[in-house]
Amino acid sequence: MSTLTAALGLPPGVVPPRFAEALLTFQGALSRCEAAGIPAHSALAAGLVELLPRLIAVYGAEGVADVLATLAAHVSGDVAGDDLVAGQTRQ
């Protein structure tokens, strides 16, 4: 199993271009949903519905499966630490 950035095809320590700006924009969209009274689970489910096909188009089904497997290992505690920030890797 690879690190999160390797699963995205990025070298260790590399953050995608304009990542910080994209993250702030995404967080703003979630905040606007919250302010509009949209339940968090609805906003997040909508995000996944929109995100998964786009991820597959960019990284391919196997690449997305690898990212999800890596994420699952982090979430379940199979991987030590709590750094789920894009661009961070373990050595």
ABEGO torsion letter per residue (X at the ends): XBBAAAAAGBBBGBBBBGAAAAAAAAAAAAAAAAAAGBBAAAAAAAAAAAAAAAAAAAAEAAAAAAAAAAAAAAAAGABBEABABBGBBBX
